Structure formats: structure tokens, C-alpha cells
Amino acid sequence: MKKLSILLLFVLMSFAATSQEVTNALLNTENFKEVVIGKDVQLVDVRTPDEFNAGKIDDAINIDYFDQETFKKEFEKLDKNKAIYVYCKSGHRSHESAVLLEKMGFKEIYDLEGGYLAWSEKK
């Protein structure tokens, strides 16, 4: 019984040591502005290239959510241990992107609530 308890304790400690906290949070436009404007962050617009070219948040890069092959390849080039900020038109694609990014191993993901529509209303 004692050996089983020690083994169980070892397994639990190993699991705790390897599990890492993931932050996947929704930020309103004011909070999003505070952390991305003028800062050196990974800011990604997941809209289509046409939407991106029609208007974007300064310093954002475009990785189209609908092009899943390119989406995954381009996100693999980014630093998974550095915070990443995503947005789309209204919030749906960026939410789906955040879920995928978490599965891909990103540790700190922030999504703009209401997307670019909310952002452009607050300009």
C-alpha cells in the first residue's frame, strides 16, 4: 500500500510539473488598446485579406482563419511562449482561432471582444 501511495504521489507530482497554465481571455476594446497600441506584441488579424486591407489595427499581421493550411503554418512561426492578441470582424473567428491556438500550444491568448467592428466604433 505504501508503494502504491508513493507511486501515486510521484505520478501526480509529474503531472503537476508538466501541466502549464494557459490564459485564453476576452478583452474589451479599452483593455485591448492599452496592451497593444505602441507595444511590441504579436497582434494578428484573422480576417480575410480583403477585410484586412479595408482597415486594420496598426502593426497587426494578417493570417486568414479561413485558409486553415496557411493559418497553421503562419502561427507556427510565432512565439508560443509570448502573449498573442487576435481579432476578427465581430469576434467569432478570433474566438475559434483562440481555441485552435491553445491546442497548438500557445500559452497566453487574448481575443478582442466584438472584433474590429467594436474597435472601429471606439476610435
C-alpha positions in Angstrom: 0.0 0.0 0.0 2.8 2.4 0.9 4.5 1.7 -2.5 1.2 2.4 -4.3 0.8 5.7 -2.4 4.4 6.8 -3.3 3.8 5.8 -6.9 0.5 7.8 -7.0 2.2 10.8 -5.4 5.1 10.6 -8.0 2.6 10.5 -10.9 0.6 13.4 -9.5 3.8 15.5 -9.0 5.0 14.7 -12.5 1.6 15.7 -14.0 1.7 19.0 -12.0 5.2 19.8 -13.2 4.3 19.2 -16.8 1.0 20.9 -16.9 1.2 24.6 -17.7 -1.4 27.2 -17.1 -3.0 28.6 -20.3 -4.6 32.1 -20.5 -7.3 32.4 -23.1 -9.1 35.7 -22.3 -11.5 38.1 -23.9 -10.6 41.7 -23.7 -12.8 44.7 -24.3 -11.6 47.4 -26.6 -10.2 49.7 -23.9 -8.1 46.9 -22.3 -7.1 45.7 -25.8 -5.9 49.2 -26.7 -3.9 49.5 -23.5 -1.9 46.4 -24.2 -1.4 46.5 -28.0 -1.1 50.2 -29.1 2.6 51.2 -29.3 3.7 47.9 -27.8 5.9 45.1 -29.2 3.2 42.4 -29.3 2.1 39.6 -31.5 -1.0 41.1 -32.9 -2.9 39.0 -35.5 -6.0 39.9 -37.6 -7.6 36.6 -38.6 -9.9 38.2 -41.2 -9.6 37.7 -44.9 -7.0 39.7 -46.8 -9.8 41.9 -48.3 -11.2 42.7 -44.9 -7.7 43.4 -43.6 -6.8 45.7 -46.5 -10.1 47.7 -45.9 -8.9 48.6 -42.4 -6.8 47.1 -39.6 -5.3 47.8 -36.2 -1.8 49.3 -36.6 1.0 46.8 -36.5 -1.3 43.8 -37.0 -0.3 41.0 -39.3 -2.9 39.1 -41.3 -3.4 35.4 -41.0 -6.7 34.3 -42.6 -8.7 32.0 -40.4 -10.5 30.5 -43.5 -7.2 29.3 -45.0 -6.5 26.7 -42.4 -3.4 25.3 -44.0 -1.7 28.7 -44.2 -3.2 29.6 -40.8 -1.4 26.8 -39.0 1.9 27.3 -40.9 2.0 31.0 -40.1 1.0 30.7 -36.5 3.8 28.0 -36.1 6.3 30.8 -36.9 5.2 32.9 -33.9 6.5 32.6 -30.3 4.1 30.3 -28.4 5.5 31.5 -25.0 4.8 35.2 -25.8 1.3 36.7 -25.5 -0.7 36.7 -28.7 -3.6 39.1 -29.4 -6.1 38.1 -32.0 -9.2 39.8 -33.6 -11.6 39.4 -36.5 -14.6 41.3 -37.7 -17.0 40.6 -34.9 -15.4 38.1 -32.6 -16.4 34.7 -33.9 -13.4 33.8 -36.0 -11.0 35.2 -33.3 -12.7 33.0 -30.7 -12.3 29.9 -32.9 -8.7 31.0 -33.6 -8.0 31.3 -29.8 -9.3 27.7 -29.3 -7.0 26.5 -32.1 -4.0 28.4 -30.8 -4.5 26.9 -27.3 -4.5 23.4 -28.9 -1.3 24.4 -30.9 0.5 25.2 -27.6 0.2 28.9 -27.2 0.2 29.9 -23.5 -1.2 33.4 -23.4 -4.0 34.3 -25.8 -6.1 37.4 -25.8 -9.1 38.0 -28.0 -10.7 41.3 -28.9 -14.4 41.3 -27.7 -16.6 42.4 -30.6 -13.8 42.4 -33.0 -12.8 45.1 -35.4 -16.4 46.4 -35.5 -16.2 47.2 -31.8 -12.7 48.6 -32.3 -13.7 51.0 -35.1 -16.7 52.2 -33.1 -14.4 53.3 -30.3 -11.8 55.1 -32.4 
